[in-house]
Amino acid sequence: MTHDIRDILLKLTLHRQLRPKVNNYKLTVEKGDGFELNRSLFERLILKGFPHETLMAQHRMRPEISAFIRKLTYPDLTDAPKTKGRDDIRGVQNNIIFIDHTHPEDNDARISNRGDGGSSSKQNTYEVQMVWKIVRYLAQQGYGTDKLVVLTPYLGQLSKLRDILKTDNDPVLNDLDSHDLIRAGLLSPADNKSKKRIRLATIGMYSPLTFSPTSNVV
């Protein structure tokens, strides 16, 4: 690897975002036992004082979303002009909505959650039904499935969402999520027949470079 390539890689890597996947929670940075196997090479270099530059302009999120990123991670983040002045989402009062409910989670013991070190993955039937109804409602407002992405933190929830969404749409799964579902026995390798396609992924596996950056995230 040449010096010039190393410079480019460092400048294009966001060391404060989602860390690499580690299946055993006990070996992660978050556990605090010193193993830190999910700390990336770039984050390690920067923590050691390696010279780097941080790109401060974002080109995808509407400003209502990037405002949260500024408060949580990048206080100097700026919005590129093309992120401003976008149409409001049709059929809702605000472009960002948080929904609070009191319906408890159920569990799927067949799947080990990738972040909990062996505990069962989380899923919530009420939330799955709610997401399905939101997707149908947005379709009634004129949004095609190519404009929608459904993200979830948990593999168990991903499986449940896929089961209900495929009654109207064919969920397009990220390759790594598909592998995890097949390994858990919840998805057949041949089960990828196409209807109207809607993108579905766990948060850590979603990439706007492979999915449309113009999508509305549910």
Secondary structure as the mmCIF struct_conf table of DSSP 4:
data_model
#
loop_
_struct_conf.conf_type_id
_struct_conf.id
_struct_conf.beg_label_comp_id
_struct_conf.beg_label_asym_id
_struct_conf.beg_label_seq_id
_struct_conf.end_label_comp_id
_struct_conf.end_label_asym_id
_struct_conf.end_label_seq_id
HELX_RH_AL_P HELX_RH_AL_P1 HIS A 3 LYS A 11
TURN_TY1_P TURN_TY1_P1 LEU A 12 LEU A 12
TURN_TY1_P TURN_TY1_P2 HIS A 15 ARG A 16
BEND BEND1 GLN A 17 GLN A 17
HELX_LH_PP_P HELX_LH_PP_P1 LEU A 18 LYS A 21
BEND BEND2 ASN A 23 ASN A 23
HELX_RH_3T_P HELX_RH_3T_P1 TYR A 25 LEU A 27
BEND BEND3 THR A 28 THR A 28
TURN_TY1_P TURN_TY1_P3 VAL A 29 GLY A 32
BEND BEND4 ASP A 33 GLY A 34
TURN_TY1_P TURN_TY1_P4 LEU A 37 ASN A 38
BEND BEND5 ARG A 39 ARG A 39
HELX_RH_AL_P HELX_RH_AL_P2 LEU A 41 LEU A 47
TURN_TY1_P TURN_TY1_P5 LYS A 48 GLY A 49
STRN STRN1 ALA A 57 GLN A 58
BEND BEND6 HIS A 59 MET A 61
HELX_RH_AL_P HELX_RH_AL_P3 PRO A 63 LEU A 72
TURN_TY1_P TURN_TY1_P6 THR A 73 THR A 73
TURN_TY1_P TURN_TY1_P7 PRO A 75 ASP A 76
STRN STRN2 THR A 78 ASP A 79
HELX_RH_3T_P HELX_RH_3T_P2 PRO A 81 THR A 83
BEND BEND7 LYS A 84 GLY A 85
HELX_LH_PP_P HELX_LH_PP_P2 ARG A 86 ILE A 89
TURN_TY1_P TURN_TY1_P8 ARG A 90 GLY A 91
BEND BEND8 VAL A 92 GLN A 93
BEND BEND9 ASN A 95 ILE A 96
HELX_LH_PP_P HELX_LH_PP_P3 HIS A 103 GLU A 105
STRN STRN3 ASP A 106 SER A 112
TURN_TY1_P TURN_TY1_P9 ARG A 114 GLY A 118
BEND BEND10 SER A 119 SER A 119
STRN STRN4 SER A 120 GLN A 123
HELX_RH_AL_P HELX_RH_AL_P4 THR A 125 GLN A 140
TURN_TY1_P TURN_TY1_P10 GLN A 141 GLY A 142
HELX_RH_3T_P HELX_RH_3T_P3 THR A 145 LYS A 147
STRN STRN5 LEU A 148 THR A 152
BEND BEND11 PRO A 153 PRO A 153
HELX_RH_AL_P HELX_RH_AL_P5 LEU A 155 LEU A 165
TURN_TY1_P TURN_TY1_P11 LYS A 166 ASP A 168
BEND BEND12 ASN A 169 ASN A 169
STRN STRN6 ASP A 170 LEU A 173
HELX_RH_AL_P HELX_RH_AL_P6 ASP A 175 ARG A 183
TURN_TY1_P TURN_TY1_P12 ALA A 184 GLY A 185
BEND BEND13 LEU A 186 LEU A 187
TURN_TY1_P TURN_TY1_P13 PRO A 189 ALA A 190
BEND BEND14 LYS A 195 LYS A 196
STRN STRN7 ARG A 197 THR A 202
HELX_RH_3T_P HELX_RH_3T_P4 ILE A 203 MET A 205
TURN_TY1_P TURN_TY1_P14 PRO A 208 THR A 210
BEND BEND15 PHE A 211 PHE A 211
TURN_TY1_P TURN_TY1_P15 PRO A 213 THR A 214
HELX_LH_PP_P HELX_LH_PP_P4 SER A 215 SER A 215
STRN STRN8 ASN A 216 VAL A 217
#
